[in-house]
Amino acid sequence: MAALAEFARRLRTSYPGRQIPDFDPWDGGVEARVLFLLETPGGRAVDSGFVSRNNPDESAKNFFELNMKAGIPRQLTVIWNAVPWYIGTGTKIRAASKDDVYEGRPPLLELLALLARLEVVVFVGRAAEHAGDWLMRERSELMYFSCPHPSPQNLNTVPANRQKILQVLHKVAERLAVSCDAP
């Protein structure tokens, strides 16, 4: 985890004035085999100082519960954002634009270089998918999945989204089991 903490510190130095939380120390760090790529840190991540499924908000809670149901060991994962800094006003976050995601490309590529065991990237939500086209070209050896964002609004207005997320997480869990069994 030390390398990821240093990476986040360097980002804060390179992008002064931007609020960039740390990685969750309970996740897998540089040994992670799965990167869950979300949109941008929310206010709770900024408040806690961590991009974490343990943050006190409903999206984090939903994501935590869905990962538990899928049986994905947390130590095999890391969570980050296509836009690694908060893009809200302090009282309300705004949706990430394609320009925001484009600006987040260099940090994301730097992060991927640190994740030596990475096998799978899951784009969580539509905004994170904006990173997909170029990322799949840059790192074609990785396996990619997309799923809806686990926000309460997204899951409550379209109840089928919960099942869609769970289906993707089951595929990720299967991939991890297959690669663990490989010689």
KOLDRENSE-233339 format. One record per residue: residue number from 1; residue in one letter; z, x, y of N, C-alpha, C in turn. Coordinates in Angstrom, 1 decimal, always signed. Each point is the difference from the previous one (the first is absolute). Layout:
residues N
NUM/A/Z/X/Y/Z/X/Y/Z/X/Y
...
end
This chain:
residues 183
1/M/+0.0/+0.8/-1.2/+0.0/-0.8/+1.2/+0.0/+0.9/+1.3
2/A/+0.4/+1.2/-0.2/+0.1/+0.9/+1.2/-1.3/+0.2/+0.7
3/A/-1.1/+0.1/-0.8/-1.3/+0.2/+0.5/-0.5/-1.2/+0.8
4/L/+0.4/-1.2/-0.5/-0.4/-1.2/+0.7/+0.8/-0.2/+1.3
5/A/+1.3/+0.4/+0.0/+0.8/-0.1/+1.2/-0.6/+0.9/+1.0
6/E/-0.4/+1.2/-0.4/-0.6/+1.0/+1.0/-1.3/-0.6/+0.5
7/F/-0.8/-0.6/-0.8/-1.3/-0.6/+0.4/+0.3/-1.0/+1.1
8/A/+1.0/-0.9/-0.2/+0.3/-1.1/+0.9/+0.5/+0.7/+1.3
9/R/+0.8/+1.0/-0.1/+0.4/+0.7/+1.2/-1.1/+0.6/+0.8
10/R/-1.0/+0.6/-0.7/-1.2/+0.6/+0.7/-0.8/-1.1/+0.7
11/L/-0.1/-1.1/-0.7/-0.7/-1.2/+0.6/+0.6/-0.4/+1.3
12/R/+1.4/-0.1/+0.0/+0.7/-0.4/+1.2/-0.2/+1.1/+1.2
13/T/-0.2/+1.2/-0.4/-0.2/+1.1/+1.0/-1.5/-0.1/+0.5
14/S/-0.9/-0.3/-0.9/-1.5/+0.0/+0.3/-0.3/-1.3/+0.8
15/Y/+0.8/-1.1/-0.2/-0.3/-1.2/+0.7/+1.2/-0.4/+0.8
16/P/+0.3/+0.7/+1.0/+1.3/-0.3/+0.8/+0.0/-1.4/+0.6
17/G/+1.1/-0.6/-0.1/+0.1/-1.4/+0.6/-0.3/-1.0/-1.1
18/R/-0.5/+0.3/-1.1/-0.2/-0.9/-1.1/+1.2/-0.1/-0.9
19/Q/+0.3/-1.2/-0.5/+1.1/-0.2/-0.8/-0.5/+0.1/-1.5
20/I/+0.4/+1.1/-0.7/-0.5/+0.2/-1.3/+1.2/+0.2/-0.9
21/P/+0.3/-1.0/-0.9/+1.1/+0.0/-0.9/-0.2/+1.1/-1.1
22/D/+1.0/+0.3/-0.7/+0.0/+0.9/-1.1/-0.4/-0.7/-1.3
23/F/-0.3/+0.7/-1.0/-0.2/-0.5/-1.4/+1.3/-0.4/-0.6
24/D/+0.0/-0.9/-0.9/+1.2/-0.5/-0.7/+0.4/+1.1/-1.0
25/P/+1.3/+0.5/+0.2/+0.4/+1.1/-0.9/+0.3/-0.5/-1.5
26/W/+0.0/-1.3/-0.2/+0.1/-0.6/-1.3/-1.3/-0.1/-0.8
27/D/-1.1/+0.3/+0.7/-1.3/-0.1/-0.6/-0.3/+1.4/-0.6
28/G/-1.2/+0.2/-0.5/-0.4/+1.2/-0.8/-0.3/+1.2/+0.8
29/G/-0.1/+0.0/+1.3/-0.4/+1.2/+0.7/-1.3/+0.5/-0.4
30/V/-0.2/+1.4/+0.1/-1.2/+0.6/-0.3/-0.4/-0.1/-1.5
31/E/+0.9/-0.4/-0.8/-0.3/-0.2/-1.5/-0.6/-1.4/-0.2
32/A/-0.1/-0.9/+1.0/-0.5/-1.3/-0.2/-1.4/-0.1/-0.6
33/R/-0.2/-0.9/-0.9/-1.3/-0.2/-0.6/-0.7/-1.2/+0.6
34/V/+0.7/-0.8/+0.8/-0.5/-1.2/+0.6/+0.3/+0.0/+1.5
35/L/-1.0/-0.2/+0.9/+0.3/-0.2/+1.4/-0.3/-1.4/+0.3
36/F/+1.0/-0.7/+0.5/-0.2/-1.3/+0.6/-0.2/+0.1/+1.4
37/L/-1.3/-0.3/+0.5/-0.4/+0.2/+1.3/+0.1/-1.3/+0.8
38/L/+0.9/-0.2/+0.9/+0.1/-1.2/+0.7/-0.7/+0.2/+1.4
39/E/+0.2/-1.0/+0.9/-0.7/+0.1/+1.3/+0.7/+0.9/+1.0
40/T/+1.2/-0.3/+0.4/+0.7/+0.8/+1.1/+1.4/-0.4/-0.2
41/P/+0.9/+1.0/+0.4/+1.4/-0.3/-0.1/+0.4/-1.2/+0.9
42/G/+0.8/-0.9/-0.6/+0.6/-1.1/+0.8/+1.2/+0.4/+0.8
43/G/+0.6/-0.9/+0.7/+1.1/+0.3/+0.8/+1.2/+0.4/-0.8
44/R/+0.2/-0.6/-1.2/+1.1/+0.3/-0.9/-0.1/+1.4/-0.5
45/A/-1.2/+0.5/-0.2/-0.2/+1.4/-0.5/+0.4/+0.9/+1.2
46/V/-0.4/-0.3/+1.2/+0.4/+0.8/+1.1/+1.5/+0.0/+0.2
47/D/+0.6/-1.2/-0.1/+1.5/-0.1/+0.1/+0.7/+0.8/-1.1
48/S/-0.4/-0.1/-1.2/+0.7/+0.7/-1.1/-0.4/+1.5/+0.0
49/G/-1.2/+0.3/+0.5/-0.5/+1.4/+0.0/-0.8/+0.4/-1.3
50/F/-0.2/-1.0/-0.8/-0.7/+0.2/-1.3/-1.0/-1.1/-0.3
51/V/-1.1/+0.4/-0.6/-1.0/-0.9/-0.6/+0.5/-0.3/-1.4
52/S/+0.6/-1.2/-0.2/+0.8/-0.2/-1.2/-0.1/-1.4/-0.4
53/R/+0.0/-0.2/-1.3/+0.1/-1.3/-0.6/+1.4/-0.6/+0.0
54/N/+1.0/+0.9/+0.6/+1.3/-0.5/+0.1/+0.4/-0.3/+1.5
55/N/-1.0/-0.1/+0.8/+0.2/-0.4/+1.4/+0.4/-1.4/+0.0
56/P/+0.8/-0.4/+1.0/+0.6/-1.4/+0.1/-1.1/-1.0/+0.6
57/D/-1.1/-0.1/-0.7/-0.9/-1.0/+0.4/-0.7/-0.7/-1.2
58/E/-0.5/-1.1/+0.2/-0.6/-0.8/-1.2/-1.2/+0.7/-0.6
59/S/-0.8/+0.6/+0.7/-1.2/+0.7/-0.6/+0.5/+1.1/-0.9
60/A/+1.0/+0.8/+0.4/+0.5/+1.1/-0.8/+0.7/-0.6/-1.3
61/K/+0.7/-1.1/+0.2/+0.7/-0.6/-1.1/-1.0/-0.6/-1.0
62/N/-1.1/-0.6/+0.5/-1.0/-0.5/-0.9/-0.7/+1.1/-0.8
63/F/-0.3/+1.1/+0.7/-0.6/+1.1/-0.7/+0.9/+0.7/-1.0
64/F/+1.3/+0.1/+0.3/+1.0/+0.6/-0.9/+0.0/-0.9/-1.3
65/E/+0.1/-1.3/+0.2/+0.1/-0.9/-1.2/-1.3/+0.0/-0.8
66/L/-1.1/+0.0/+0.6/-1.3/+0.0/-0.7/-0.1/+1.3/-0.8
67/N/+0.3/+1.2/+0.6/+0.0/+1.2/-0.8/+0.9/+0.0/-1.2
68/M/+1.2/-0.6/+0.2/+1.0/-0.1/-1.1/-0.6/-0.8/-1.1
69/K/-0.6/-1.2/+0.4/-0.6/-0.8/-1.1/-1.2/+0.7/-0.7
70/A/-0.7/+0.8/+0.7/-1.1/+0.7/-0.7/+0.5/+1.2/-0.8
71/G/+1.2/+0.4/+0.2/+0.6/+1.1/-0.8/-0.5/+1.4/+0.5
72/I/-0.3/+0.1/+1.3/-0.5/+1.3/+0.5/+1.2/+0.8/+0.4
73/P/+0.2/+1.2/-0.7/+1.2/+0.8/+0.4/-0.2/+0.6/+1.4
74/R/+0.9/-0.3/+0.8/+0.0/+0.4/+1.5/-0.2/+1.5/+0.2
75/Q/+0.5/+0.8/-0.9/-0.1/+1.4/+0.1/-1.4/+0.5/-0.2
76/L/-0.9/-0.9/-0.4/-1.4/+0.4/-0.2/-0.9/-0.4/+1.2
77/T/+0.7/-0.6/+1.0/-0.7/-0.6/+1.2/+0.4/+0.6/+1.3
78/V/-0.8/-0.2/+1.0/+0.3/+0.3/+1.3/-0.7/-1.0/+0.9
79/I/+0.7/-0.4/+1.1/-0.6/-1.0/+0.9/-0.3/+0.7/+1.3
80/W/-1.1/-0.3/+0.6/-0.4/+0.5/+1.3/-0.9/-1.0/+0.6
81/N/-0.5/+0.3/+1.2/-0.8/-1.0/+0.8/-1.3/+0.7/+0.5
82/A/-1.1/-0.8/+0.0/-1.3/+0.5/+0.5/+0.2/+0.4/+1.4
83/V/+0.8/-0.7/+0.8/+0.3/+0.4/+1.4/+1.5/+0.4/-0.1
84/P/+0.3/+1.3/+0.0/+1.4/+0.4/-0.3/+1.0/-0.2/+1.1
85/W/-0.4/-0.6/+1.2/+0.9/-0.2/+1.1/+0.1/-1.5/+0.3
86/Y/+1.1/-0.4/+0.6/+0.2/-1.4/+0.4/-1.0/-0.3/+1.2
87/I/-0.6/-1.2/-0.1/-1.0/-0.4/+1.0/+0.4/-1.3/+0.7
88/G/+1.3/-0.2/+0.0/+0.5/-1.2/+0.7/+0.6/+0.3/+1.4
89/T/+0.5/-1.0/+0.5/+0.6/+0.1/+1.4/+1.5/+0.2/+0.0
90/G/+0.6/+0.0/-1.2/+1.4/+0.0/-0.1/+0.6/-1.3/-0.4
91/T/-0.7/-1.1/+0.4/+0.4/-1.3/-0.4/-1.0/-0.7/-0.9
92/K/-1.2/+0.5/+0.0/-1.0/-0.6/-0.9/-1.1/+1.1/-0.3
93/I/-0.3/+0.0/-1.3/-1.0/+0.9/-0.5/-1.4/-0.6/+0.1
94/R/-1.0/+0.8/+0.3/-1.4/-0.6/+0.0/-0.7/+0.5/-1.2
95/A/-1.1/-0.7/-0.3/-0.8/+0.4/-1.2/-0.7/+1.3/+0.3
96/A/-0.1/+0.8/-1.0/-0.8/+1.3/+0.1/-1.5/-0.3/+0.1
97/S/-0.6/+0.7/+0.9/-1.5/-0.1/+0.2/-0.6/+1.0/-0.9
98/K/-1.3/-0.1/-0.1/-0.8/+1.1/-0.7/+0.2/+1.3/+0.7
99/D/+0.1/+0.0/+1.3/+0.2/+1.2/+0.8/+1.3/+0.6/-0.3
100/D/+1.1/-0.8/-0.1/+1.3/+0.5/-0.4/-0.1/+0.7/-1.4
101/V/-0.6/-0.6/-0.9/-0.1/+0.5/-1.4/-0.8/+1.3/+0.1
102/Y/-1.1/+0.1/+0.8/-0.8/+1.2/+0.2/+0.9/+1.1/+0.5
103/E/+0.8/-0.3/+1.0/+0.9/+1.0/+0.5/+1.0/+0.5/-1.0
104/G/+0.4/-0.8/-1.0/+0.9/+0.4/-1.0/-0.6/+0.8/-1.1
105/R/-1.3/+0.2/+0.0/-0.7/+0.7/-1.1/+0.5/+1.5/-0.2
106/P/+0.1/+0.8/+1.0/+0.4/+1.4/-0.2/+1.4/+0.1/-0.6
107/P/+1.0/-0.8/+0.5/+1.3/+0.1/-0.7/-0.1/-0.5/-1.5
108/L/-0.8/-1.0/-0.2/-0.1/-0.5/-1.4/-0.6/+1.0/-0.9
109/L/-1.0/+0.7/+0.4/-0.6/+1.1/-0.8/+1.0/+1.1/-0.2
110/E/+0.8/+0.3/+1.0/+1.0/+1.1/-0.2/+1.0/-0.5/-1.0
111/L/+0.4/-1.2/+0.1/+1.0/-0.5/-1.0/-0.6/+0.1/-1.4
112/L/-1.2/-0.4/-0.2/-0.6/+0.0/-1.4/+0.0/+1.4/-0.5
113/A/-0.2/+1.0/+0.8/+0.0/+1.4/-0.4/+1.4/+0.4/-0.5
114/L/+1.0/-0.7/+0.4/+1.4/+0.3/-0.4/+0.3/-0.6/-1.3
115/L/-0.7/-1.1/-0.4/+0.3/-0.8/-1.2/-0.8/+0.6/-1.2
116/A/+0.5/+1.1/-0.5/-0.8/+0.7/-1.1/-0.2/-0.8/-1.3
117/R/+0.9/-1.0/-0.3/-0.1/-0.7/-1.2/-0.6/-1.4/+0.2
118/L/-0.5/-0.3/+1.2/-0.5/-1.3/+0.3/-1.2/-0.4/-0.9
119/E/+0.1/-1.2/-0.5/-1.0/-0.6/-0.8/-0.6/-1.3/+0.5
120/V/+0.9/-0.8/+0.7/-0.4/-1.3/+0.4/+0.4/-0.3/+1.5
121/V/-0.9/-0.7/+0.7/+0.3/-0.4/+1.4/-0.1/-1.5/-0.1
122/V/+1.0/-0.7/+0.5/-0.1/-1.5/+0.2/+0.0/-0.3/+1.5
123/F/-1.1/-0.7/+0.4/-0.1/-0.4/+1.4/+0.7/-1.4/+0.0
124/V/+1.1/+0.0/+0.8/+0.9/-1.2/+0.0/-0.3/-0.7/+1.4
125/G/-0.8/-1.1/-0.1/-0.4/-0.7/+1.2/-1.4/+0.4/+0.5
126/R/-0.6/-1.0/+0.7/-1.4/+0.2/+0.5/-0.1/+1.2/+1.0
127/A/+1.0/+0.2/+0.8/-0.2/+1.2/+1.0/+0.0/+1.3/-0.7
128/A/+0.9/+0.1/-1.1/+0.0/+1.2/-0.8/-1.4/+0.3/-0.7
129/E/-0.6/-1.1/-0.3/-1.4/+0.1/-0.7/-1.0/+0.7/+1.0
130/H/+0.2/-0.1/+1.3/-0.9/+0.7/+0.9/-0.1/+1.5/-0.3
131/A/+1.1/+0.5/-0.6/+0.0/+1.4/-0.3/-0.8/+0.3/-1.3
132/G/-0.3/-1.1/-0.7/-0.6/+0.1/-1.4/-1.3/+0.7/-0.1
133/D/-1.0/-0.4/+0.9/-1.3/+0.5/-0.2/-0.1/+1.5/+0.1
134/W/+0.6/+0.6/+1.1/-0.1/+1.4/+0.2/+0.9/+0.8/-1.0
135/L/+1.2/-0.6/-0.3/+0.9/+0.6/-0.9/-0.6/+0.1/-1.4
136/M/-0.7/-1.0/-0.5/-0.5/+0.0/-1.3/-1.2/+1.1/-0.1
137/R/-0.6/+0.2/+1.1/-1.0/+1.1/+0.1/+0.6/+1.4/+0.0
138/E/+1.1/+0.1/+0.8/+0.7/+1.3/+0.1/+0.7/+0.4/-1.3
139/R/+0.6/-1.0/-0.7/+0.8/+0.3/-1.2/-0.5/-0.9/-1.2
140/S/-1.2/+0.2/-0.4/-0.6/-0.9/-1.0/+0.6/+0.1/-1.4
141/E/+0.8/+1.1/-0.2/+0.6/+0.1/-1.3/+1.2/-0.9/-0.2
142/L/+0.5/-0.6/+1.1/+1.1/-0.9/-0.1/-0.4/-1.4/-0.5
143/M/+0.9/-0.8/-0.5/-0.2/-1.4/-0.3/+0.5/-0.8/+1.1
144/Y/-0.7/-1.1/+0.4/+0.3/-0.8/+1.2/+0.2/-1.4/-0.4
145/F/+1.0/-0.7/+0.6/+0.2/-1.4/-0.1/+0.3/-0.6/+1.4
146/S/-0.2/-1.3/+0.1/+0.3/-0.7/+1.3/+0.8/-1.2/-0.4
147/C/+0.9/-0.3/+0.8/+0.8/-1.3/-0.2/+0.4/-0.5/+1.4
148/P/+0.4/-1.3/+0.0/+0.4/-0.6/+1.3/+1.3/+0.6/+0.4
149/H/+0.3/-0.1/+1.3/+1.3/+0.5/+0.6/+1.1/-1.0/-0.5
150/P/+1.2/+0.6/-0.3/+1.1/-0.9/-0.5/+0.8/-0.7/+1.1
151/S/-0.6/-0.2/+1.2/+0.8/-0.6/+1.0/+0.3/-1.5/-0.4
152/P/+1.1/-0.5/+0.5/+0.4/-1.4/-0.3/-1.1/-1.0/+0.5
153/Q/-0.6/+0.3/+1.1/-1.0/-0.9/+0.5/-1.2/+0.0/-0.9
154/N/-0.4/+1.2/-0.5/-1.1/+0.1/-0.9/+0.3/-0.7/-1.4
155/L/+1.2/+0.2/-0.5/+0.3/-0.6/-1.3/+0.3/-1.4/+0.1
156/N/+0.6/-0.5/+1.1/+0.3/-1.4/+0.2/-1.2/-0.9/+0.3
157/T/-0.9/+0.5/+0.8/-1.2/-0.8/+0.3/-1.0/+0.0/-1.1
158/V/-0.1/+1.1/-0.8/-0.9/+0.1/-1.2/+0.8/+0.4/-1.2
159/P/+0.7/-0.9/-0.6/+0.9/+0.3/-1.1/-0.7/+0.8/-1.2
160/A/-1.3/-0.1/-0.1/-0.7/+0.8/-1.0/+0.0/+1.5/+0.3
161/N/+0.3/+0.4/+1.2/+0.1/+1.4/+0.4/+1.0/+0.7/-0.8
162/R/+1.2/-0.6/-0.3/+1.0/+0.6/-0.7/-0.5/+0.4/-1.4
163/Q/-0.7/-0.8/-0.6/-0.6/+0.3/-1.3/-1.1/+1.0/+0.0
164/K/-0.8/+0.0/+1.1/-1.0/+1.1/+0.2/+0.7/+1.3/+0.1
165/I/+1.1/+0.1/+0.8/+0.7/+1.3/+0.1/+0.5/+0.4/-1.3
166/L/+0.6/-0.9/-0.7/+0.6/+0.3/-1.3/-1.1/+0.5/-1.0
167/Q/-1.1/-0.6/+0.0/-1.1/+0.4/-0.9/-0.4/+1.5/+0.3
168/V/-0.1/+0.3/+1.3/-0.4/+1.4/+0.3/+1.1/+0.9/-0.4
169/L/+1.3/-0.3/+0.2/+1.1/+0.8/-0.4/+0.0/+0.2/-1.5
170/H/-0.3/-1.0/-0.7/-0.1/+0.1/-1.5/-1.1/+1.0/-0.4
171/K/-1.1/+0.0/+0.7/-1.1/+0.9/-0.3/+0.5/+1.5/+0.3
172/V/+0.7/+0.1/+1.1/+0.5/+1.3/+0.4/+1.0/+0.5/-1.1
173/A/+0.9/-0.9/-0.5/+1.0/+0.4/-1.0/-0.8/+0.4/-1.3
174/E/-1.0/-0.8/-0.3/-0.8/+0.4/-1.2/-0.6/+1.4/+0.1
175/R/-0.6/+0.3/+1.2/-0.6/+1.3/+0.3/+1.1/+1.1/-0.2
176/L/+1.2/-0.2/+0.5/+1.0/+1.0/-0.1/+0.4/+0.2/-1.4
177/A/+0.1/-1.1/-0.8/+0.3/+0.1/-1.4/-1.1/+0.8/-0.8
178/V/-1.2/-0.3/+0.3/-1.1/+0.7/-0.6/+0.0/+1.5/+0.3
179/S/+0.2/+0.3/+1.2/+0.0/+1.4/+0.4/+1.2/+0.8/-0.5
180/C/+1.1/-0.8/-0.2/+1.2/+0.7/-0.6/-0.2/+0.3/-1.5
181/D/-0.8/-0.9/-0.7/-0.3/+0.2/-1.4/-1.1/+1.0/-0.2
182/A/-0.8/+0.4/+1.0/-1.1/+0.9/-0.2/+0.6/+1.4/-0.3
183/P/-0.7/+0.8/-0.9/+0.5/+1.3/-0.3/+0.0/+0.9/+1.2
end
